[in-house]
């Protein structure tokens, strides 16, 4: 007797912005589609749908991920943060506030992905992670200076068709400076 074909759906729980969401999803459902179509969290944008533009960037366990390439079933039980989950009530996250203050957007379509990526960039830099622009990658060298070149390299996975890059670099520098209590090693002034 033939056995039943394997199921093409799974019951999962997505923990998004601190809230648990039980869902049954097709195994092929991307995290992006689950967030937008099933949970109505439309801040995460669908751009290229190929992992090239960064518009769909979210944080998974605090690390950046392009949600168009991440299957929802692979995010089961992990902590997902979207742009909607960054603010603390009515108080914007420092990165969100910097983007607003410094016009780090034009049309705004890529902005949620840019902001999620910037939050991770600042944390990665503070943890001492080098980038391709880092001169001294030895752990004992500590975090490199957060120059405009460092910011541009670290944010290079996020594209902006409006070319708001100068303001984006300034916004990341300002938010990084607020995190450390400084001016992000002069990056904000140098970006101008």
FIDRENGU-138882 format. One record per residue (C-alpha): chain; z, x, y; residue in one letter; residue number from 1. Coordinates in nm, 2 decimals, padded with zeros to 4 digits, always signed. Layout:
BEGIN
PT  c      up    east   north  r    k
PT  A       Z       X       Y  A  NUM
...
END
This chain:
BEGIN
PT  c      up    east   north  r    k
PT  A  +00.00  +00.00  +00.00  X    1
PT  A  -00.09  +00.13  +00.34  X    2
PT  A  +00.19  +00.20  +00.59  X    3
PT  A  +00.19  +00.04  +00.93  X    4
PT  A  +00.02  +00.25  +01.20  X    5
PT  A  +00.26  +00.44  +01.42  X    6
PT  A  +00.36  +00.26  +01.74  X    7
PT  A  +00.18  +00.36  +02.06  X    8
PT  A  +00.48  +00.26  +02.27  X    9
PT  A  +00.83  +00.39  +02.32  X   10
PT  A  +01.15  +00.26  +02.47  X   11
PT  A  +01.27  +00.51  +02.73  X   12
PT  A  +01.52  +00.53  +03.01  X   13
PT  A  +01.41  +00.69  +03.33  X   14
PT  A  +01.69  +00.80  +03.56  X   15
PT  A  +01.53  +00.78  +03.90  X   16
PT  A  +01.73  +00.85  +04.22  X   17
PT  A  +02.05  +00.81  +04.03  X   18
PT  A  +01.96  +00.47  +03.88  X   19
PT  A  +01.88  +00.41  +03.51  X   20
PT  A  +01.57  +00.21  +03.43  X   21
PT  A  +01.50  +00.11  +03.07  X   22
PT  A  +01.13  +00.08  +03.01  X   23
PT  A  +00.89  +00.04  +02.72  X   24
PT  A  +00.58  +00.25  +02.80  X   25
PT  A  +00.26  +00.34  +02.63  X   26
PT  A  +00.28  +00.70  +02.52  X   27
PT  A  -00.01  +00.78  +02.76  X   28
PT  A  +00.16  +00.65  +03.07  X   29
PT  A  +00.21  +00.92  +03.33  X   30
PT  A  +00.54  +00.94  +03.52  X   31
PT  A  +00.34  +00.88  +03.84  X   32
PT  A  +00.21  +00.54  +03.70  X   33
PT  A  +00.56  +00.45  +03.57  X   34
PT  A  +00.71  +00.52  +03.91  X   35
PT  A  +00.45  +00.33  +04.11  X   36
PT  A  +00.35  +00.05  +03.88  X   37
PT  A  +00.66  -00.02  +03.68  X   38
PT  A  +00.94  +00.07  +03.92  X   39
PT  A  +00.76  -00.01  +04.25  X   40
PT  A  +00.85  +00.34  +04.39  X   41
PT  A  +00.53  +00.38  +04.59  X   42
PT  A  +00.64  +00.68  +04.80  X   43
PT  A  +00.50  +00.91  +04.53  X   44
PT  A  +00.13  +00.91  +04.60  X   45
PT  A  -00.17  +00.93  +04.36  X   46
PT  A  -00.41  +01.18  +04.51  X   47
PT  A  -00.64  +01.37  +04.28  X   48
PT  A  -00.47  +01.26  +03.95  X   49
PT  A  -00.54  +01.61  +03.82  X   50
PT  A  -00.24  +01.81  +03.93  X   51
PT  A  -00.44  +01.98  +04.21  X   52
PT  A  -00.32  +01.83  +04.53  X   53
PT  A  +00.06  +01.79  +04.50  X   54
PT  A  +00.07  +01.44  +04.66  X   55
PT  A  +00.26  +01.31  +04.35  X   56
PT  A  +00.53  +01.59  +04.35  X   57
PT  A  +00.87  +01.47  +04.25  X   58
PT  A  +01.18  +01.66  +04.14  X   59
PT  A  +01.28  +01.66  +03.77  X   60
PT  A  +01.62  +01.81  +03.71  X   61
PT  A  +01.59  +01.96  +04.06  X   62
PT  A  +01.26  +02.14  +03.99  X   63
PT  A  +00.92  +02.04  +04.13  X   64
PT  A  +00.67  +01.86  +03.90  X   65
PT  A  +00.34  +01.69  +03.96  X   66
PT  A  +00.41  +01.35  +03.82  X   67
PT  A  +00.04  +01.28  +03.75  X   68
PT  A  +00.05  +01.54  +03.47  X   69
PT  A  +00.39  +01.45  +03.34  X   70
PT  A  +00.41  +01.18  +03.07  X   71
PT  A  +00.68  +00.92  +03.13  X   72
PT  A  +00.81  +00.97  +02.77  X   73
PT  A  +00.87  +01.34  +02.84  X   74
PT  A  +01.09  +01.24  +03.14  X   75
PT  A  +01.32  +01.03  +02.92  X   76
PT  A  +01.68  +01.11  +03.00  X   77
PT  A  +01.60  +01.36  +03.28  X   78
PT  A  +01.71  +01.33  +03.64  X   79
PT  A  +01.41  +01.23  +03.86  X   80
PT  A  +01.42  +01.24  +04.24  X   81
PT  A  +01.15  +01.08  +04.45  X   82
PT  A  +01.11  +01.09  +04.82  X   83
PT  A  +01.30  +00.75  +04.83  X   84
PT  A  +01.60  +00.92  +04.68  X   85
PT  A  +01.64  +01.21  +04.92  X   86
PT  A  +01.80  +01.03  +05.21  X   87
PT  A  +02.18  +00.96  +05.22  X   88
PT  A  +02.17  +00.59  +05.32  X   89
PT  A  +02.03  +00.58  +05.67  X   90
PT  A  +02.07  +00.96  +05.72  X   91
PT  A  +01.75  +01.14  +05.63  X   92
PT  A  +01.75  +01.46  +05.42  X   93
PT  A  +01.72  +01.77  +05.65  X   94
PT  A  +01.37  +01.82  +05.52  X   95
PT  A  +01.27  +01.46  +05.60  X   96
PT  A  +01.43  +01.49  +05.95  X   97
PT  A  +01.25  +01.82  +06.02  X   98
PT  A  +00.91  +01.68  +05.91  X   99
PT  A  +00.98  +01.38  +06.15  X  100
PT  A  +01.10  +01.60  +06.44  X  101
PT  A  +00.82  +01.86  +06.41  X  102
PT  A  +00.53  +01.62  +06.32  X  103
PT  A  +00.48  +01.78  +05.98  X  104
PT  A  +00.23  +01.51  +05.90  X  105
PT  A  -00.07  +01.33  +06.04  X  106
PT  A  -00.20  +01.05  +05.81  X  107
PT  A  +00.12  +01.09  +05.61  X  108
PT  A  -00.04  +01.04  +05.26  X  109
PT  A  +00.06  +01.38  +05.13  X  110
PT  A  +00.40  +01.39  +05.31  X  111
PT  A  +00.62  +01.26  +05.03  X  112
PT  A  +00.49  +01.52  +04.79  X  113
PT  A  +00.52  +01.79  +05.07  X  114
PT  A  +00.88  +01.69  +05.13  X  115
PT  A  +00.98  +01.69  +04.77  X  116
PT  A  +00.81  +02.03  +04.72  X  117
PT  A  +00.98  +02.17  +05.04  X  118
PT  A  +01.33  +02.06  +04.91  X  119
PT  A  +01.26  +02.26  +04.59  X  120
PT  A  +01.11  +02.56  +04.78  X  121
PT  A  +01.43  +02.59  +04.99  X  122
PT  A  +01.65  +02.58  +04.67  X  123
PT  A  +01.43  +02.83  +04.49  X  124
PT  A  +01.44  +03.06  +04.78  X  125
PT  A  +01.82  +03.04  +04.82  X  126
PT  A  +01.85  +03.11  +04.44  X  127
PT  A  +01.65  +03.43  +04.50  X  128
PT  A  +01.34  +03.33  +04.31  X  129
PT  A  +01.04  +03.55  +04.42  X  130
PT  A  +00.70  +03.42  +04.51  X  131
PT  A  +00.36  +03.59  +04.50  X  132
PT  A  +00.42  +03.69  +04.86  X  133
PT  A  +00.75  +03.86  +04.79  X  134
PT  A  +00.74  +04.23  +04.85  X  135
PT  A  +01.06  +04.33  +04.66  X  136
PT  A  +01.11  +04.12  +04.34  X  137
PT  A  +01.41  +04.31  +04.21  X  138
PT  A  +01.70  +04.07  +04.15  X  139
PT  A  +01.93  +04.31  +04.34  X  140
PT  A  +01.71  +04.28  +04.65  X  141
PT  A  +01.83  +03.92  +04.69  X  142
PT  A  +01.63  +03.64  +04.85  X  143
PT  A  +01.34  +03.76  +05.05  X  144
PT  A  +01.31  +03.68  +05.42  X  145
PT  A  +01.17  +03.33  +05.45  X  146
PT  A  +00.87  +03.42  +05.66  X  147
PT  A  +00.58  +03.19  +05.73  X  148
PT  A  +00.38  +03.38  +05.46  X  149
PT  A  +00.66  +03.31  +05.21  X  150
PT  A  +00.67  +02.94  +05.30  X  151
PT  A  +00.29  +02.91  +05.28  X  152
PT  A  +00.28  +03.07  +04.94  X  153
PT  A  +00.56  +02.86  +04.81  X  154
PT  A  +00.41  +02.54  +04.94  X  155
PT  A  +00.05  +02.63  +04.83  X  156
PT  A  +00.05  +02.37  +04.55  X  157
PT  A  +00.06  +02.09  +04.81  X  158
PT  A  -00.26  +02.02  +05.01  X  159
PT  A  -00.29  +01.84  +05.34  X  160
PT  A  -00.64  +01.71  +05.42  X  161
PT  A  -00.53  +01.66  +05.79  X  162
PT  A  -00.43  +02.03  +05.81  X  163
PT  A  -00.08  +01.98  +05.95  X  164
PT  A  +00.01  +02.31  +05.79  X  165
PT  A  +00.15  +02.47  +06.11  X  166
PT  A  +00.40  +02.19  +06.15  X  167
PT  A  +00.48  +02.18  +05.78  X  168
PT  A  +00.57  +02.55  +05.78  X  169
PT  A  +00.79  +02.49  +06.09  X  170
PT  A  +00.96  +02.20  +05.93  X  171
PT  A  +01.04  +02.39  +05.61  X  172
PT  A  +01.17  +02.68  +05.81  X  173
PT  A  +01.39  +02.45  +06.02  X  174
PT  A  +01.53  +02.27  +05.71  X  175
PT  A  +01.60  +02.61  +05.54  X  176
PT  A  +01.78  +02.73  +05.85  X  177
PT  A  +02.00  +02.42  +05.85  X  178
PT  A  +02.08  +02.48  +05.49  X  179
PT  A  +02.19  +02.83  +05.56  X  180
PT  A  +02.33  +02.77  +05.91  X  181
PT  A  +02.07  +03.01  +06.06  X  182
PT  A  +01.71  +03.00  +06.18  X  183
PT  A  +01.56  +03.07  +05.83  X  184
PT  A  +01.53  +03.44  +05.92  X  185
PT  A  +01.32  +03.37  +06.22  X  186
PT  A  +01.04  +03.19  +06.03  X  187
PT  A  +01.04  +02.89  +06.25  X  188
PT  A  +00.98  +03.09  +06.56  X  189
PT  A  +00.72  +03.31  +06.39  X  190
PT  A  +00.53  +03.01  +06.27  X  191
PT  A  +00.47  +02.88  +06.62  X  192
END
